[in-house]
Amino acid sequence: MKDSRLLPPLVGAAGVIAALALWEWTATAGPLATSPLPPATAAIGEALRLLGTGAMWTALGDTLTMALGGLLLAIAVGVTIGVAVGTSPLAMHATRVPLEFLKPIPPIVILPVVVLVLGPTWGMGIFLVFFGCFIAIAVQSSAGVFDTDPVARATGRSYGMSRAEILGRIVLPSALPYIGTAVRVAAPTSLVVAVVAGLLGGGPGLGQSLLLSQIAGNQPQLFAYVLILGILGLLVQGLSQWGERRLLHWHPQYRKQVL
């Protein structure tokens, strides 16, 4: 049993080492030896150096502030709208066209307008993250409400439960798996949009650091920031999955995983 649990991490570590070795060979003796691509050792060394600088941690804090702020705002607004759409036919008809209109629009499309209005600030990044995440959360929340077992609702009414009690004790618990999945998917998206806000919108954070490294032609530093962002993305994804499991530990799907 212990060996089977250790196998996936060992295979994953072997995959990472193989990828780094391939990168090192490609940049030193392979087909990209004469290109600006730096060796993996140079990028890793520069990443370790950056971890000892205050500027990198400041940029990291700015990126996480924009990502987390926009994500929390998207959760609050998206869940509220999704529950309203799922429980009220009037709200569904009132919001259906705007939501369907906004759904295919990526945040980068409205970036120039948002920068023009809000400037290259935290507020700009938070708004872009919110815009990039709240539609999916609202749609998933409404789907979860729609999927609530009608028999459970009827049973609640037969026991004299009010609409508020049915919403809090039956509808929302039924919709939580949908909401948890939406938040888990939106968490890495929030990080990507926060980086884009700095890279293309001039906002603070790691995206701006990437842009400055590119302008300066410092390729090892550029790829060092890419490595840092990749590790940060893995951490965000892992934390979102852990939070989903903790929130939905009572759900049959997660009980099976534990067993």
Secondary structure, 3 states (H helix, E strand, C coil): CHHHHHHHHHHHHHHHHHHHHHHHHHHHCCCCCCCCCCCHHHHHHHHHHHCCCHHHHHHHHHHHHHHHHHHHHHHHHHHHHHHHHHHCHHHHHHHHHHHHHHCCCCHHHHHHHHHHHHCCCHHHHHHHHHHHHHHHHHHHHHHHHHCCCHHHHHHHHHCCCCHHHHHHHHHHHHHHHHHHHHHHHHHHHHHHHHHHHHHCCCCCCHHHHHHHHHHHCCHHHHHHHHHHHHHHHHHHHHHHHHHHHHHCCCCHHHHHHHC
